[in-house]
């Protein structure tokens, strides 16, 4: 399995953004791509800032091939985007979850908070916090810490209090 993922990533690195990622997935993984474990492995392996668009495209591609969207896969995608220090694609993934009737849970929101924090974005975590409260999503210590940290790291210390 690891060999297949590595071949996939090698092809992906040569792929232009917007090209048919589906053809690459089909060539290397076929139906295996529709298994949660494989999808998580692929998303976890994407690490460079150049691969951010591939993360979002890969999630769409896997959904089109029959992989049921779920919070675990989407959160893994958000965390992959976070490693690349991007926040906007993390929100795209979060919004796609909602559009596909996947429950937005505390872990997914916390991953989005973390992506914002890594990228120095502080306005969005405040909006997400408001959204969580409005949607009665459970807030936990990680949620509050991530929101405070995002504000604090951006230099908006007064807001973090």
PyMOL commands that set and color helices and strands:
alter all, ss='L'
color gray80, all
select helices_A, chain A and resi 2-14+21-28+30-34+36-45+49-64+71-83+88-99+106-119+123-134+141-153+157-160
alter helices_A, ss='H'
color red, helices_A
deselect
rebuild
show_as cartoon
